[in-house]
Amino acid sequence: MKIPMASHFTKTLKAQDVGRYFLYLAKQKGKPITNKKLQKLVYYAQAWSLVLNNKKLFSEPIEAWVHGPAVRSLYLQYKKFGFEPIKEEIKADTLNISGKTKELLDTVWNAYGKLDAGYLEMLTHSEEPWREAREGLQSSESSGNEISLRTMKSYYSKKMEEAKKRK
């Protein structure tokens, strides 16, 4: 199953655009975030875009790293902060996020933004997309294995259906 790119987007987002929006939100809410947490938020944004909008939010692959899903280019951009909160001033007028994308990212922030990086790591480790991509690897073994968009869409679609049934 090929996940289509949005045809009505005039500009394709990059994972960095999504990350910068989360950093902006974090600053606005007074909740600084680390690179590890940022990676998980960007991952969940991609996952829920696949489910709710039936399209990729950004085109960079998400890899199954030891500490959970990660976008290499985004990680490298903020690597210098190590385990400390990312300090980058982001002005609202420099963000490329609007409309449905903004709504999606705000929803992801509201669901996952209050959780700490360690909890988000544990959560992703318990979920099928990351586990499938890490299959056959030791827990501490480095990997650039890509997490399948198809598996992400399928897994989180099932999660949404389960949640609807519980209501």
JOSULUR-V536702 format. One record per residue. N is the residue number from 1. RES is the residue in one letter. SS is DSSP state (H for helix, E for strand, C for the rest). PHI is phi in radians with two decimals (none if undefined). OMEGA is omega in whole degrees, -180 to 180 (NA if undefined). Layout:
# JOSULUR-V536702
n res ss phi omega
N RES SS PHI OMEGA
N RES SS PHI OMEGA
This chain:
# JOSULUR-V536702
n res ss phi omega
1 M C none 178
2 K C -1.62 178
3 I C -1.54 -176
4 P C -1.27 171
5 M C -1.44 -180
6 A C -1.14 180
7 S C -1.52 -178
8 H C -1.61 176
9 F C -1.32 177
10 T C -1.45 -180
11 K C -2.28 177
12 T C -1.30 178
13 L E -1.33 171
14 K C -1.91 177
15 A H -0.98 179
16 Q H -1.10 177
17 D H -1.09 179
18 V H -1.14 179
19 G H -1.05 180
20 R H -1.09 178
21 Y H -1.13 178
22 F H -1.13 177
23 L H -1.12 177
24 Y H -1.07 179
25 L H -1.04 -179
26 A H -1.03 179
27 K H -1.12 180
28 Q H -1.07 -177
29 K H -1.55 -179
30 G C 1.20 -179
31 K C -2.21 -179
32 P C -0.98 -180
33 I C -2.22 179
34 T C -1.59 177
35 N H -1.04 -179
36 K H -1.06 179
37 K H -1.17 179
38 L H -1.02 179
39 Q H -1.02 -178
40 K H -1.21 179
41 L H -1.11 179
42 V H -1.14 176
43 Y H -1.03 -179
44 Y H -1.13 176
45 A H -1.09 178
46 Q H -1.10 -178
47 A H -1.03 -176
48 W H -1.31 172
49 S H -1.14 178
50 L H -1.06 -177
51 V H -1.32 -171
52 L H -1.46 -177
53 N C -1.97 180
54 N C 1.00 178
55 K C -2.73 176
56 K C -1.22 176
57 L C -1.47 179
58 F E -2.57 -172
59 S C -1.71 -179
60 E C -1.11 178
61 P C -1.25 173
62 I C -1.85 -177
63 E E -1.78 -179
64 A E -1.63 -180
65 W E -1.48 -179
66 V C -0.93 -177
67 H C -1.62 176
68 G E 2.03 -179
69 P E -1.07 -180
70 A E -2.64 172
71 V C -1.78 -172
72 R H -0.93 -177
73 S H -1.10 179
74 L H -1.21 178
75 Y H -1.03 -177
76 L H -1.09 180
77 Q H -1.07 -175
78 Y H -2.00 -179
79 K H -0.94 -176
80 K H -1.04 -180
81 F H -1.46 180
82 G C 0.96 -179
83 F C -1.64 -179
84 E C -1.49 176
85 P C -1.04 179
86 I C -1.30 178
87 K C -1.97 178
88 E C -2.57 178
89 E C -1.35 179
90 I C -2.17 180
91 K C -1.61 -177
92 A H -0.93 -176
93 D H -1.30 177
94 T H -1.76 -178
95 L C -1.50 179
96 N C -1.77 -173
97 I C -2.05 177
98 S C -2.76 173
99 G H 1.00 -177
100 K H -1.09 180
101 T H -1.14 178
102 K H -1.07 178
103 E H -1.03 179
104 L H -1.07 -178
105 L H -1.15 176
106 D H -1.12 178
107 T H -1.14 178
108 V H -1.07 179
109 W H -1.04 -179
110 N H -1.12 -180
111 A H -1.43 -171
112 Y H -1.98 -175
113 G C -1.09 -179
114 K C -1.40 -178
115 L C -1.54 -180
116 D C -1.46 -175
117 A H -1.03 -180
118 G H -1.09 179
119 Y H -1.15 179
120 L H -1.10 176
121 E H -1.08 179
122 M H -1.04 -180
123 L H -1.08 -179
124 T H -1.13 179
125 H H -1.18 -179
126 S C -1.56 -174
127 E C -1.82 -174
128 E H -0.96 -175
129 P H -1.00 180
130 W H -1.20 -179
131 R H -1.07 180
132 E H -1.08 -179
133 A H -1.20 -179
134 R C -1.69 -176
135 E C -0.93 178
136 G C 1.51 -180
137 L C -1.75 172
138 Q C -1.23 -176
139 S C -1.06 -179
140 S C -1.79 -177
141 E C -1.44 178
142 S C -1.13 -180
143 S C -2.73 172
144 G C -1.89 -179
145 N C -1.01 -180
146 E E -1.42 175
147 I C -1.43 -175
148 S C -1.22 176
149 L H -1.12 179
150 R H -1.09 179
151 T H -1.15 178
152 M H -1.03 -177
153 K H -1.09 -179
154 S H -1.11 -177
155 Y H -1.09 -177
156 Y H -1.30 172
157 S H -1.12 178
158 K H -1.11 178
159 K H -1.04 -179
160 M H -1.15 179
161 E H -1.11 178
162 E H -1.07 179
163 A H -1.10 179
164 K H -1.13 -179
165 K H -1.17 -179
166 R H -1.29 -177
167 K C -1.36 NA
